[in-house]
């Protein structure tokens, strides 16, 4: 090989290209695999690093090598992977001059790594592809496919942070295509990103929408529907989740899912038992069991009524530990509001396996966010629930017993606002009374001001 390359170096530029190209089939036809790798390395090193060869010839030779590798000229995936990696390393100092060939080699290497389930390595290889260089910028449609593939690979490794970065890049160019398959892949990435970001309500709606797409394989649609149920269960309790649960409960396909039992109990506002929760927990993925931290304000509020902890079997938990914990506790609190007119802090704590103060804190937050109808009597340590018979309550609207009005939930603090209004009205009334007394000469305004 080396003697031929030395001989070719003395040829004219016109004859060099055919000479070098003639070596490629000769090298690939060898039976000795190590010899194939060594000879291809020598050939690539010569055409890329020797100035006498020239850039035009170098590109022609590299393009032919890439074409042969892509066509399966080397059956062994291990040898092919080794050659592609070695070729990329050899070209690296001159990568700007051979962008098109480098991009093709990176796609091939990513395919090989993906077949070996090396998801993060395959994603890293694809990240190195140049998409906006001055010499060859990729069309937006090709960028979109590349970004979607990177997102999919990163999500296989549960790297949701980096996946979201590339998902945002894909979202900026998604308008560039009308290809159904590409758009479906983008929507699936959208749902999975919402799932990993713990936007479970949004993820459930997206999964359920995709589960009806006829172009998707039936078994895969079943898995997507199962993911929709799981996300709906994990979503924050309230009217919006109730609407999603109702939609999934009425889907006749849901009855065949292993998670149908917990879906039906949540839809029907039945209190969930520890054994049912444990069974459901076994089906969750790691990110759906993520630990959650309790804020310092909630920790402080949960210390109220610590005297009750001296009672036997009293819970010492000051808040939910995981995403599933929080979803179940909020659901059981909402379910108890359908059963009881009122409940003590201690009784609710026993139901939710929380301290009385932590139970009150959870109820207060749900009331403030408009996800629970009721009010809190801190003097008597009672939580009073509204009867829930209004037309627009969570179950009525969600269950389809009335028309669903699409309106944004009030996520403010209505009881704080009401208290502020009462203070302002009281101050205004006092001022009005003082002015009336002053007009009658019963009060001296100077004395009042002093």
C-alpha positions in Angstrom: 0.0 0.0 0.0 2.7 2.5 1.0 4.8 1.8 -2.1 1.7 2.5 -4.3 1.0 5.7 -2.5 4.6 6.9 -3.0 4.3 6.0 -6.7 1.0 7.9 -7.0 2.5 11.0 -5.5 4.6 11.6 -8.6 1.5 11.5 -10.9 -0.1 14.6 -12.3 -3.1 16.1 -10.5 -5.3 14.8 -13.4 -4.2 11.2 -12.9 -4.1 11.2 -9.1 -7.8 11.0 -8.4 -8.5 7.9 -10.5 -5.4 6.3 -9.0 -6.4 6.8 -5.4 -10.0 5.9 -6.1 -8.8 2.6 -7.6 -7.3 1.6 -4.3 -10.6 1.7 -2.4 -12.2 -1.5 -3.8 -8.9 -3.2 -3.7 -8.5 -2.5 0.1 -12.2 -3.4 0.9 -11.9 -6.7 -0.9 -9.2 -8.0 1.4 -10.0 -10.9 3.7 -7.7 -9.7 6.6 -9.8 -7.3 8.7 -6.9 -5.6 10.5 -5.3 -5.0 7.2 -8.4 -3.3 5.8 -8.5 -0.9 8.8 -4.7 -0.2 8.6 -4.7 0.4 4.8 -7.8 2.6 4.9 -6.1 4.6 7.7 -3.0 5.1 5.5 -5.1 6.1 2.5 -7.2 8.6 4.4 -4.1 10.0 6.1 -2.4 10.5 2.8 -5.2 12.2 0.9 -6.1 14.5 3.9 -2.7 15.5 5.3 -0.4 15.6 2.3 -0.6 19.0 0.6 0.5 17.5 -2.7 -2.7 15.6 -3.0 -5.0 18.6 -2.9 -8.4 19.4 -1.4 -10.5 18.4 -4.4 -8.9 14.9 -4.7 -9.2 14.5 -0.9 -12.9 15.1 -1.0 -13.4 12.8 -3.9 -11.6 9.9 -2.2 -13.3 10.5 1.2 -16.7 10.7 -0.4 -16.1 7.3 -2.1 -15.0 5.7 1.1 -18.1 7.1 2.9 -20.3 5.8 0.1 -18.8 2.3 0.3 -19.1 2.2 4.1 -22.7 3.3 3.9 -23.5 0.7 1.3 -22.3 -2.1 3.6 -19.0 -2.9 1.9 -17.8 -4.0 5.4 -20.3 -6.5 6.9 -18.7 -6.5 10.3 -20.3 -3.7 12.4 -17.4 -3.8 14.9 -14.8 -3.3 12.1 -17.0 -0.7 10.4 -17.3 1.2 13.7 -13.5 1.1 14.2 -12.9 2.4 10.7 -15.4 5.3 11.0 -14.0 6.4 14.4 -10.4 6.2 13.0 -11.4 8.2 9.9 -13.1 10.9 11.9 -10.0 11.2 14.2 -7.7 11.5 11.1 -9.9 14.2 9.5 -10.3 16.2 12.8 -7.5 18.7 12.2 -9.0 19.6 8.8 -12.7 19.1 9.7 -13.7 22.5 8.2 -12.6 21.3 4.7 -14.5 18.0 4.8 -17.8 18.9 6.6 -20.0 17.0 4.3 -18.0 13.8 4.6 -17.7 14.2 8.4 -21.4 14.7 8.8 -22.1 11.5 6.8 -19.6 9.6 9.0 -21.2 10.9 12.2 -24.6 9.7 11.0 -23.1 6.2 10.3 -21.4 6.1 13.7 -24.6 7.2 15.5 -26.5 4.3 13.8 -23.9 1.8 15.0 -23.9 3.2 18.5 -27.7 3.2 18.6 -27.8 -0.4 17.5 -25.6 -1.2 20.5 -27.9 0.8 22.8 -25.2 3.4 23.5 -27.8 6.1 23.6 -25.8 9.0 25.2 -22.7 8.3 23.0 -24.9 8.3 19.8 -26.4 11.6 20.9 -23.0 13.1 21.5 -21.8 12.0 18.1 -24.9 13.7 16.4 -24.4 16.9 18.5 -21.0 17.3 16.7 -22.7 17.6 13.3 -22.3 21.1 11.9 -25.7 22.5 11.0 -25.0 26.2 10.3 -21.5 26.4 8.8 -20.7 28.9 6.2 -19.8 26.2 3.6 -22.8 23.9 4.0 -25.8 24.9 6.1 -28.4 22.1 6.6 -31.9 22.7 5.4 -34.4 23.4 8.3 -36.2 20.1 7.6 -33.0 18.1 8.0 -32.1 20.1 11.2 -35.5 19.2 12.6 -35.0 15.5 12.0 -31.5 15.7 13.6 -32.8 17.5 16.7 -35.7 15.1 17.2 -33.3 12.2 17.0 -31.0 13.7 19.6 -33.9 14.4 21.9 -35.1 10.8 21.5 -31.6 9.4 22.3 -31.2 11.7 25.3 -34.5 10.7 26.7 -33.6 7.0 26.5 -30.8 7.9 28.9 -33.2 10.0 31.0 -31.2 13.2 30.4 -34.2 15.5 30.2 -32.3 18.7 30.8 -30.2 18.4 27.6 -33.1 16.9 25.8 -35.2 20.0 26.5 -32.5 22.2 25.0 -32.6 20.3 21.7 -36.4 20.0 21.8 -36.5 23.9 21.9 -34.2 24.0 18.9 -36.6 21.5 17.1 -39.6 23.7 18.0 -38.0 26.7 16.3 -37.9 24.9 12.9 -40.9 22.5 13.2 -42.8 24.8 10.7 -40.4 23.7 8.0 -42.0 20.3 7.3 -45.3 18.8 6.5 -44.0 15.2 6.8 -46.5 13.3 9.0 -43.9 10.9 10.4 -41.6 13.7 11.5 -44.4 15.7 13.0 -45.6 12.6 15.0 -42.0 12.1 16.3 -41.9 15.8 17.3 -45.3 15.5 19.2 -44.1 12.4 21.0 -41.0 14.2 22.1 -43.2 17.0 23.2 -45.2 14.7 25.4 -42.1 13.0 26.8 -40.4 16.3 27.6 -43.6 17.4 29.5 -43.5 14.0 31.3 -39.9 14.4 32.4 -40.4 18.1 33.4 -43.2 16.9 35.7 -45.9 18.8 33.7 -48.0 15.7 34.1 -51.3 17.2 33.1 -50.0 18.5 29.9 -48.2 15.2 29.2 -51.3 13.2 29.8 -53.3 15.3 27.3 -50.6 15.0 24.6 -50.2 11.2 25.2 -53.9 10.7 24.9 -54.1 12.7 21.7 -51.3 10.6 20.2 -52.9 7.3 21.2 -55.6 7.9 18.6 -53.2 8.4 15.7 -53.9 5.6 13.2 -50.4 5.8 11.7 -48.8 4.6 14.9 -48.5 0.9 15.5 -51.4 -0.6 17.7 -49.1 -1.9 20.4 -47.2 1.4 20.6 -50.6 3.2 20.9 -51.4 1.0 23.8 -48.1 2.0 25.5 -48.8 5.7 24.8 -52.3 5.4 26.3 -50.8 3.7 29.4 -48.4 6.6 29.7 -51.3 9.0 29.5 -53.1 7.3 32.4 -49.9 7.3 34.5 -49.3 11.0 33.9 -53.0 11.8 34.7 -52.7 10.0 38.0 -49.6 11.9 38.9 -51.0 15.3 37.9 -52.1 17.8 40.6 -55.6 17.1 41.9 -58.2 19.6 40.7 -60.9 20.3 38.0 -58.4 20.2 35.1 -57.1 16.8 36.1 -60.7 15.5 36.6 -61.5 16.4 33.0 -58.5 14.4 31.8 -59.4 11.5 34.0 -62.9 11.5 32.7 -61.7 11.4 29.1 -59.4 8.5 29.8 -62.0 6.6 31.9 -64.5 6.8 29.0 -61.9 5.5 26.5 -62.9 1.9 26.1 -59.3 0.9 25.6 -58.4 1.9 29.1 -60.2 -1.0 30.6 -57.5 -3.3 29.2 -54.7 -1.5 30.9 -53.1 -2.7 34.2 -53.5 0.8 35.6 -57.3 0.9 35.0 -58.1 0.1 38.7 -56.3 3.2 40.0 -57.7 5.3 37.1 -61.3 4.3 38.0 -60.8 5.0 41.7 -59.4 8.4 41.0 -62.1 9.3 38.6 -64.8 8.1 41.0 -63.2 10.0 43.9 -62.5 6.9 45.9 -59.8 7.1 48.6 -56.7 5.1 47.5 -55.3 2.5 49.9 -51.6 1.8 50.5 -51.6 -1.6 48.7 -53.1 0.0 45.5 -50.5 2.7 45.6 -47.6 0.2 46.1 -48.8 -1.8 43.1 -49.0 1.4 40.9 -45.6 2.6 42.1 -43.9 -0.5 40.7 -44.9 0.5 37.2 -43.4 4.0 37.4 -40.2 5.2 35.9 -37.4 6.8 38.0 -38.3 10.4 37.1 -41.9 9.8 38.1 -40.6 8.8 41.6 -38.5 11.9 42.0 -38.0 13.2 45.5 -39.6 16.6 46.3 -38.4 19.1 48.8 -40.6 20.8 51.4 -40.3 24.6 51.4 -39.2 26.3 54.6 -42.6 28.0 54.9 -44.4 24.7 54.7 -42.0 23.1 57.2 -42.8 26.0 59.6 -46.5 25.7 59.1 -46.5 21.9 59.6 -45.1 22.3 63.1 -48.6 23.6 64.3 -50.2 21.2 66.7 -47.0 19.3 67.4 -48.6 18.5 70.8 -50.8 16.0 69.0 -47.7 14.0 68.0 -47.5 12.6 71.5 -50.6 10.5 70.8 -50.0 6.8 69.9 -49.7 6.0 66.2 -49.6 9.8 65.3 -47.8 10.5 62.0 -44.6 12.5 62.1 -44.5 13.2 58.3 -44.4 16.9 57.5 -45.2 16.6 53.8 -45.1 14.3 50.7 -41.7 12.7 49.9 -42.2 12.0 46.2 -44.3 13.1 43.2 -46.5 10.1 43.7 -46.9 10.8 47.4 -48.1 14.3 46.6 -50.5 13.2 43.9 -52.1 10.5 46.2 -52.4 12.8 49.2 -54.0 15.6 47.1 -56.4 13.1 45.6 -57.4 11.6 49.0 -57.9 15.1 50.3 -60.2 15.9 47.3 -62.0 12.6 47.8 -62.6 13.2 51.5 -64.2 16.6 50.6 -66.9 14.5 48.7 -67.5 12.4 51.8 -67.3 14.8 54.8 -68.9 18.2 55.4 -65.9 19.1 57.6 -62.9 17.4 59.1 -60.4 18.2 61.9 -56.7 18.9 61.2 -55.9 15.8 63.2 -58.5 13.6 61.4 -57.2 14.8 58.0 -53.6 14.2 59.1 -54.6 10.6 60.1 -56.2 10.1 56.6 -53.2 11.5 54.7 -50.5 10.1 57.0 -49.3 13.6 57.9 -49.0 15.8 61.0 -52.1 17.9 61.6 -50.1 21.1 60.6 -48.9 19.5 57.4 -52.4 18.4 56.5 -53.8 21.9 57.1 -51.0 23.3 54.9 -51.8 21.0 52.0 -55.5 21.9 52.3 -54.7 25.6 52.5 -52.6 25.5 49.3 -55.2 23.6 47.4 -57.9 26.0 48.4 -55.7 29.0 47.5 -55.1 27.5 44.0 -58.7 26.9 43.4 -58.3 23.1 43.3 -60.4 22.5 46.5 -63.6 24.3 47.5 -63.9 25.1 51.2 -62.5 27.2 54.1 -60.4 26.7 57.2 -61.4 27.5 60.8 -58.1 27.7 62.6 -59.8 28.4 66.0 -61.7 25.2 66.0 -59.0 23.4 63.9 -61.6 22.4 61.3 -61.6 22.3 57.5 -65.0 22.9 56.0 -65.8 21.7 52.5 -68.3 23.1 50.1 -71.1 20.6 49.2 -69.7 20.5 45.6 -73.2 20.5 44.1 -72.6 23.5 41.9 -72.8 23.0 38.2 -69.1 23.9 37.6 -67.5 21.8 40.4 -64.7 19.4 39.5 -66.7 16.2 39.3 -69.7 17.7 37.6 -67.8 19.3 34.8 -65.2 16.5 34.5 -67.8 13.8 34.6 -69.7 15.3 31.7 -72.8 16.0 33.7 -72.8 19.5 32.4 -71.1 21.5 29.6 -67.5 22.1 30.2 -66.6 25.7 30.3 -62.9 26.3 29.3 -61.8 28.9 31.8 -58.5 29.6 33.5 -58.3 28.6 37.2 -57.9 31.3 39.7 -54.4 30.6 41.2 -54.4 33.6 43.4 -55.1 33.8 47.2 -58.8 34.6 47.4 -59.1 34.5 51.2 -56.1 36.8 51.6 -57.7 39.2 49.1 -61.0 39.0 50.9 -59.3 39.8 54.2 -57.5 42.8 52.7 -60.8 44.1 51.4 -62.5 43.8 54.8 -59.6 45.7 56.4 -60.0 48.5 53.8 -63.8 48.6 54.3 -63.4 48.7 58.1 -60.9 51.6 57.9 -63.2 53.5 55.5 -66.2 53.0 57.8 -64.2 54.2 60.8 -63.1 57.3 58.9 -66.7 58.0 57.8 -68.0 57.7 61.4 -65.3 60.1 62.7 -66.1 62.7 60.1 -69.8 62.4 61.0 -69.1 62.9 64.7 -66.8 65.8 63.9 -69.6 67.5 61.9 -71.9 67.1 65.0 -69.3 68.7 67.2 -69.0 65.6 69.2 -65.3 65.0 68.3 -62.4 67.5 67.8 -60.5 66.5 64.7 -57.3 68.0 66.2 -57.6 65.7 69.1 -58.2 62.7 66.8 -55.2 63.6 64.7 -53.0 63.9 67.9 
